[in-house]
């Protein structure tokens, strides 16, 4: 996804402008892309359906007509973020592309899973929407959905990927570190703070130029 335009609208890869009228499902997808960006930047309490509508380029009543409420919209965005992430993990797990013969199959799989997580940085707000959801454990609806989603990710590492508990913990811990770095927009300090520069080079040894290009900056609206 390209960075948001100056007007505040979110560029949508899923529904390109072809001049034809979008279907309800295509428009729903467009709104979810915008919702991830807005909720990611503002959090559940700080975001409004009006902001999401403006980011998606639709009217606020249309958002309400499709989703009913901000709570429903956030739950849909959370479900979309989890679905995208797990789909990326499963695609990486199923990838049979030949790897460096000096790398074990298990390490090659782990590298592909990690790359899938990093690739999702291009979906503006995805990691942050998940992080916001994980802070809403006391919310009767969002808390329950967030816990279920968190457990699904753990089960992926344990049951589908076949990692032991310590390996699964390490994967999730590194993912949380990356999400925190994105949410802090600490990329602004890359190059000027030696410790932050070291941290980025450690977390993104092969994808650093691309990551630096797509990460949201402190001046970005979303």
Residue, then its C-alpha position, 0 to 999 in steps of 0.5 A: x500500500x502506498x502512503x496516505x495522500x495529503x487529503x487524508x484518504x487512504x490508497x486502496x490496492x483492493x479496489x482500483x479505480x477502473x471507472x466502474x461502480x463498486x459493488x457493496x463487497x468491494x466498497x466494504x473492502x475499501x472501508x476496511x482498508x481505511x479502518x485499519x489505517x485509522x484505527x491503527x493510528x487513533x486507536x478504538x477510542x480516538x477514531x470515529x466512523x466519520x474519519x474512516x469514511x473520509x479516509x475511504x472516500x465514502x459518506x459516514x452514513x454509508x459506513x454505518x449502513x454497512x457496519x452498524x456501529x464503530x464497535x462492529x467496524x472495529x471488530x470487522x477490522x480486527x478480524x480482517x487483520x487476523x485473517x490477513x496475517x494468518x493467511x500470510x503465515x499459512x502461505x509461507x508455511x506451504x511455500x515449497x520454493x528451494x532454499x539455501x542448502x546450508x539452511x535447515x528446512x525448519x530455519x527456512x520456514x521460520x524465515x519465510x514466516x518472519x518475512x510474511x509478518x514484515x511484508x504486512x507492514x505495507x497494510x497501513x495500520x494492520x499491526x497497530x490495530x491488532x496491538x490496540x485490540x490487545x489492550x482492550x481486554x476489558x471491553x466485553x466484545x472487543x476483548x473477547x475477540x482479541x483473546x480469541x485472535x491472540x490464541x489463534x496465532x499461538x495455536x498456529x505456531x504450536x499446532x501448524x508450524x510445530x514449534x515448541x512453547x519457547x520457540x512460539x513465545x520467541x516468535x510472538x515476542x519479536x512480532x510484538x517488538x516490531x509492532x511497538x516500533x511501528x506504533x511509536x513511529x520510531x523510524x523517525x529516529x533511524x540514522x540519528x540515534x545509534x541505538x535505534x539504528x542498531x535496533x532496526x538493522x537487527x530486526x530487519x537485516x535483509x528488508x531494511x530499505x523497503x521497511x524504511x520506505x513503507x513505515x508510517x512517519x510521525x508526520x503521517x496522518x494515519 
